[in-house]
């Protein structure tokens, strides 16, 4: 299953002061909370003057592609896949 979602979601993120990194820890989507186990891939993209932070994460069952808008600080769930 591979689905394009493109919806705003709630995200609890963690900041590591030693490494200066931020990463999502939990996602709340459609009334359900997903605990993120790991970040598979991270990169930034620029659209005009806005930088978007893209996180590819997993909860060990589903894989999520998240986008953080650095201007508004809104999180978006872009894609969900179960690996099949």
Order of alpha helices (4+ residues) and beta strands (2+ residues): beta-beta-beta-beta-beta-beta-beta-beta
